[in-house]
Amino acid sequence: MLRMLPEGKFKRYWFCLLSKELYCYRKKDEEKHKGMHSLVGVYIRDEEKEEKLENGTTVYPFKLIFP
């Protein structure tokens, strides 16, 4: 998954959803997660339109809204 950084650049991360917890990894084969978020009470909001990156990749943005 690509994550937008505050500078407006995209960085690739890997995520694993286990039950109601979302684990974030920097590399695909890492055993230790970089972060974990509990998704209890979290809402997902789709952004209105897809975006094309400079390399031709299409992204479908969404936001996680934490209470």
Secondary structure, DSSP 8 states (H G I E B T S, - for coil): -EEE-TTS-EEE-EEEEETTEEEEESSTT-SS-SEEEE-TT-EEEE-SS-EE-TTS-EE--EEEE--
